[in-house]
Amino acid sequence: MKRRSNPAVRMEVLWRTTLESEIALATNQPGLAVVAHGADERGRKNWFGVVNGPWIIAGGLPFRDGLARAKKAQGDLQGAIATYRELLTPTPQQEPIAILQPRYLLEIARLLEQTGDRAAARNEYMHFLDMWKRADAELPELDEARTALVRLR
């Protein structure tokens, strides 16, 4: 892919570095995933843009949180939390405005609980449950969040 991708085409660089990051995560090399993910930050900023195609679909791709997962795998829980929060917060610097991903709220709650911040974890579990209160009642993540709320009382 490196030989075939055109470094002048931002989308091609983004797809290549995203694939490199995912391969690094799959092979338990989170440091390489972080490096690959940041290889072309400029390209990442705009790839969901309306000009570039079906941004609403691209904004919900399952590997959008690769950097957060890599930071978590490195043990950088605060960095992972911050990255998930960035993914959930549209800003002028973040052109890739994506669909809200409630599972990122759940992951933030899990990470906060791991750091020992029980009150913040509880708030995020409640936020997650509130977001999904009218959808997918059988989702196992809902049971996980409810159980966590009982545990964090």
SVG drawing of the C-alpha trace seen along z (x, -y; Angstrom):
<svg xmlns="http://www.w3.org/2000/svg" viewBox="-38 -27 45 36">
<polyline fill="none" stroke="black" stroke-width="0.4" points="0.0,0.0 2.9,-2.3 4.2,-1.9 0.8,-2.4 -0.6,-5.3 0.0,-8.8 1.4,-11.0 0.0,-14.0 -3.6,-12.7 -4.6,-13.3 -7.3,-10.6 -4.8,-8.0 -2.4,-8.9 -5.1,-8.9 -6.4,-5.4 -2.8,-4.0 -1.9,-5.5 -5.3,-4.3 -4.6,-0.8 -1.1,-0.9 -2.5,-2.0 -5.1,0.8 -2.5,3.4 -0.3,2.1 -3.2,2.3 -4.1,5.8 -0.4,7.0 -0.2,5.4 2.1,2.6 0.2,-0.5 3.2,-2.8 3.4,-2.1 -0.3,-2.7 0.1,-6.2 2.9,-7.0 0.9,-5.8 -2.2,-7.6 -0.4,-10.9 1.6,-10.5 -0.7,-12.9 -2.8,-14.8 -3.4,-17.4 -5.2,-14.7 -7.3,-13.5 -8.8,-16.9 -10.7,-17.0 -11.5,-13.6 -15.1,-13.6 -15.8,-16.9 -18.9,-17.1 -16.6,-17.8 -14.9,-14.5 -18.0,-12.3 -20.4,-10.5 -19.1,-12.2 -22.0,-11.0 -21.1,-7.4 -17.4,-8.0 -17.9,-9.8 -19.2,-6.6 -16.6,-4.2 -15.6,-1.8 -11.9,-2.6 -12.3,-6.3 -11.2,-5.9 -7.9,-4.2 -5.8,-6.8 -7.8,-6.5 -7.6,-2.7 -3.8,-3.0 -3.4,-5.4 -5.4,-3.0 -3.3,-0.1 -0.2,-2.1 -1.7,-2.7 -2.3,-6.4 -5.9,-6.3 -6.1,-10.1 -4.9,-10.5 -7.5,-8.0 -10.2,-9.8 -9.2,-13.2 -9.1,-11.7 -12.6,-10.2 -13.9,-13.5 -12.4,-15.2 -14.1,-12.7 -17.4,-13.6 -16.9,-17.4 -17.3,-19.2 -14.9,-22.2 -13.6,-24.5 -10.3,-22.5 -12.2,-19.3 -13.7,-19.3 -14.7,-15.7 -18.0,-16.2 -19.3,-12.7 -22.3,-11.0 -22.4,-10.9 -21.1,-7.5 -22.7,-6.6 -20.2,-3.7 -17.5,-6.4 -19.4,-7.6 -19.4,-4.1 -15.6,-3.7 -15.0,-7.1 -17.0,-5.8 -15.0,-2.5 -11.7,-4.5 -12.7,-6.9 -13.6,-4.0 -10.2,-2.4 -8.6,-5.7 -10.5,-5.7 -12.7,-8.6 -16.0,-7.0 -18.1,-10.1 -17.1,-11.0 -17.5,-7.4 -21.0,-7.3 -21.9,-10.5 -20.7,-9.0 -22.5,-5.7 -25.7,-7.7 -25.0,-9.8 -24.6,-6.7 -27.8,-5.2 -29.7,-8.4 -28.5,-8.5 -29.7,-5.0 -32.9,-5.0 -35.2,-4.5 -33.1,-2.2 -31.7,1.3 -33.1,2.5 -31.3,5.8 -27.9,4.3 -25.4,5.9 -23.6,2.6 -26.8,1.3 -26.6,4.1 -23.0,3.4 -23.7,-0.3 -26.6,0.4 -24.4,2.9 -21.6,0.3 -24.1,-2.3 -25.0,0.2 -21.4,0.9 -20.5,-2.8 -23.2,-3.9"/>
</svg>
